[in-house]
Amino acid sequence: MSYRVTFKKYAQKGIRNMPLFIQKKMGFLIDDLRENGPVAHNWPNYSKLSATEYHCHLARKWVACWRMEEGTIEIEVYYAGSRENAPY
C-alpha cells in the first residue's frame, strides 16, 4: 500500500530553512512514510504524540511532526524545523 504525503505551508518553509543534509534526511523520512505509513519505529526518538500524531528527530536539533486520520491513506506533515519551536 502506498500512502500520500502532503505538507502544510509552515512545514514547507521549515524544510527550506534546514541545512541541506537535514533536507536529505527529511526526503528519506518522506519516502519511508509513503512506503510504510505513519509508524516510523526505525527513526531516532520516534514517538506517537496522540492517537493520530507522530514525530521523530532528523538530528539533535531538527524534528518532523506528522498526522494521519484513521481510515485514510493521507499523511500530513504539519511541522518540520528546529526542536525548540516544535509544537509538542
C-alpha positions in Angstrom: 0.0 0.0 0.0 1.2 3.4 -0.9 0.4 6.5 1.3 0.1 10.0 0.1 2.2 12.6 1.9 1.2 16.3 2.0 2.7 19.3 3.6 1.4 22.3 5.5 2.9 25.6 4.2 4.6 26.1 7.6 6.3 22.7 7.2 7.5 23.5 3.7 9.0 26.7 4.9 10.7 24.9 7.8 12.2 22.4 5.3 13.6 25.2 3.2 15.3 26.6 6.2 17.0 23.3 7.2 20.6 22.6 6.3 21.0 20.5 3.1 22.0 17.3 4.8 18.9 17.5 7.0 16.7 18.2 4.0 18.1 14.9 2.5 17.1 13.1 5.7 13.7 14.6 5.5 13.4 13.2 2.0 14.3 9.7 3.3 11.6 10.1 6.0 9.0 11.1 3.4 10.0 8.1 1.3 9.6 5.9 4.4 6.2 7.3 5.2 5.0 6.8 1.7 6.1 3.2 1.7 5.3 2.1 5.3 2.8 4.5 6.7 2.9 6.8 9.7 4.6 4.5 12.2 8.4 5.1 11.8 10.0 2.9 14.5 13.4 2.9 12.8 13.8 6.7 13.1 15.6 8.3 16.1 13.4 9.4 19.0 10.2 8.4 17.1 7.1 8.6 19.3 3.4 8.8 19.0 2.2 12.2 20.2 -1.5 11.3 20.2 -3.9 8.8 18.5 -3.2 10.5 15.1 0.0 12.4 15.5 3.7 11.3 15.4 7.1 12.8 15.5 10.8 11.9 15.1 14.2 13.6 15.2 16.1 14.1 12.0 19.1 15.2 14.0 19.7 16.5 17.5 18.3 19.9 16.6 15.8 19.1 13.9 12.4 17.3 14.1 9.4 16.4 11.9 5.8 16.0 13.0 3.0 14.4 11.0 -0.6 13.2 11.4 -2.8 10.6 9.8 -6.5 10.4 10.3 -7.9 6.9 10.8 -9.4 5.3 7.6 -7.3 7.4 5.2 -4.1 7.0 3.2 -3.1 10.6 3.5 -0.3 11.6 5.9 0.1 15.3 6.6 3.4 16.8 7.6 2.4 19.7 9.8 5.8 20.7 11.2 9.4 20.4 10.2 12.0 22.5 11.8 14.0 23.2 14.9 13.3 21.3 18.1 13.0 24.5 20.1 9.8 25.5 18.1 8.3 22.1 17.8 4.5 22.0 18.6 4.7 19.2 21.2 
